[in-house]
Amino acid sequence: MYSVLGDSAGARRWIAFYLEHRTGPDPEADRISKSLEVTSLNDSALSLESAGDVAGAEGLFRRALNIAESALGPDHPDTAGTVNNLASLLEAKGNYTDAEALYRRALAICETRLGPDDPRTGRTLGNLAGLLAARGNYAAAAPLYHRALAVAEKTLGPDDPAAREIRESLDALTRKNREKEKSK
């Protein structure tokens, strides 16, 4: 027997076998199957994005989002993760307006469903803060970075690479904000 924890391909095979051989309805197994499909699509999209196939990645993210919204619901954590991934891709393409709206949507889902101290909430806070900082909106970005840092330090520890990255981004933002104030 093998463990399916941390093995999404194995988990997908196991759930497919179960669904094929089940003797009656099992809505929870159906939801798990859809969640695994969304995860697989997100993983494939991230691979395409890192290989430079932005169009292919966007198509997979949008497909994953459609499945997540219809099968899991518009406020499911898997939906939030997919929304966050799509926002990141759109930000990289320079579509800041749509990316910001998606980050805000993902953040609302994370805060409601996962809570303000969940690492996924912190990651989304950091992503939104980064976008706002890149657009020069330092006043809006700073409190989001502070919240993201607090979450990262609490859940991952102050020496975790994610916490350090947020701290460095916040420090850079503080320097830029001081320079902006001096130039006035």
Number of C-alpha atoms within 10 A of each C-alpha: 3 6 8 13 8 8 10 15 12 14 17 19 13 14 17 15 11 13 16 9 9 11 8 7 9 10 9 9 15 16 14 16 21 21 22 18 18 26 18 17 22 25 16 16 27 22 15 17 17 11 10 11 13 19 13 15 25 21 14 23 26 18 16 25 26 17 19 27 16 11 18 20 14 18 17 19 21 26 27 28 24 26 27 26 26 27 29 22 21 19 19 14 11 11 13 18 12 14 25 21 14 23 27 20 19 30 26 18 22 28 18 14 15 16 14 18 17 17 20 23 27 30 22 26 27 27 27 28 30 22 22 19 22 13 11 15 15 21 14 13 23 22 14 22 26 18 19 31 28 19 23 29 20 14 15 15 15 16 11 12 12 20 23 16 15 25 20 13 19 25 14 13 23 15 12 15 18 11 11 12 9 8 7 5
